[in-house]
Amino acid sequence: MPKAKEGKNAKGTALPIVPILQKFLKTYEKRCAQSQTFVCPAIKRDLKTSINSEQILKKFILVRPDASPPSFLPVSLEPLLMTIQDVCYTLGQELCIWGLQLSNPEVARLALFLESKGCTTYPFTTLEIIDCQMDLWSLGRLGKALQFSSLLSLVLDYCKFGNEEVENIFSGLENNQRLQGLSLRYCGLGPQSGPRLGAVISQSAICELHLDGNYLQCSGALALLRPLAEHAEMQRKDLSATSSPDTKNPPQLLQTGQRGSSPLNPITKSSQVVTVKNASGKKKKRKGIKKKIKGVPEAGPWLVNLYLADNGIDGKGKEGENDLLEFTQILACLIKHSAHLRELDLGNNVLGEMAAADILEALRVRNTGELPVLKITVTPQISSDIFRSIWKNSKKSSITHKKKKKAKN
């Protein structure tokens, strides 16, 4: 029999993992019985799989069973959180809650788990709440907890938000110096959310933003992109001013790398690329030593990955062509100057020929400026020549995004 794998507690002491997981399963079933709730089959299955393989369980997925009749007892978050506390299980990193109606007590207990910033004994770094229902009080409580959490990634896909509800979430994200990935796909966000999103990005360390399937339209997307474009243009001018005029070398550019396989990958800053000449006069690139971020990531209005597919950015309706023109100008400015941006998804937005031509021209300027190659996705509802040219001037994604199924109620 292979030797049991070991985990580490908060003090770094090695612990045999199998007895811990066995105790966890037994305690979880007991807590569910006490609260008259249903044992989540996914949690039970993952625990047994980890026990049999002698592997640490890092990801908890709480989801209602498929096709469960209304007479079934509800699946609740509280027994799971109480079990984590009872067993002092400090090895969990991802908490996923799919397709549940969360009560105020459940959200309040979850908030307590998130609020011990920097010294929590339950160091979850990823929180997914997908297709869940929460009332205004719960969203306000969750928003307050986000201000003090240690989360690196937050996913709230398919949670429908009104203006007041989404404001509670935005207020918890302001000045957040730790969160690096945010996903609000199919949340019902409208044009009025654009300025708030722009303000949140400007004051936080978020560098990956998923907004697919909303309805920001031109005005909302414009308000989001404006601080990003202005910051990128200012940085580019500052770098050009400090470069040596006699050597005519391009300024040193900040590059970013990705790690992990989560849909929201925490972003780390890597080495700068310096262009030098060798003895033959040819330019070559020399990479410096890659360094990991220590402490707090840099905050500011910049993104590495931005996903705006299917957001009604098309110049139709009451916004008209003028807003589309202004959006395109800001977008072109961002493409030309941002040394951080690596991936931009504008799919399923019918931008039109003029906007597509401006995007292509901006990509060409970017490439001649020796900025990192940008992968950009646009709708194929434009002329084949422009679409093919955009595709050739952008980078194919090296990341395979797994499509998530919408959780069933």
Buried (B, 14 or more C-beta within 10 A) or exposed (E): EEEBBBBEBEEEEEBEBBEBBEBBBEBBBBBBEEBEBBBBBBBBEBBEEBBEEBBBBBBBBBBBBEEBEEEEEBBBBBBBBBBBBBBEBBBBBBBBBBBBEBBEEBBBBBBBBBBBBEEBEBBBBBBBBBBBEBBEEBBBBBBBBBBBBBBBBBBBBBBEBEEEBBBBBBBBBBEBBBBBBBBBBBBBBBBBBBBBBBBBBBBBBBBBBBBBBBBBBBBBBBBBBBBBBBBBBEBBEEBEEEEEEEEEBBBBBBBBBBEBEBBBBBBBBBBBBBBEEEEEEEEEEEEEEEEEBEEEBEBBBBBBBBBBBBBBBBBBEEBEBEBBBBBBBBBBBBBBBBBBBBBBBBBBBBBBEBBBBBBBBBBBBBBEBBBBEBBBBBBEBBEEEBBEBBBEBBEEEEEEEEEBEEBEE
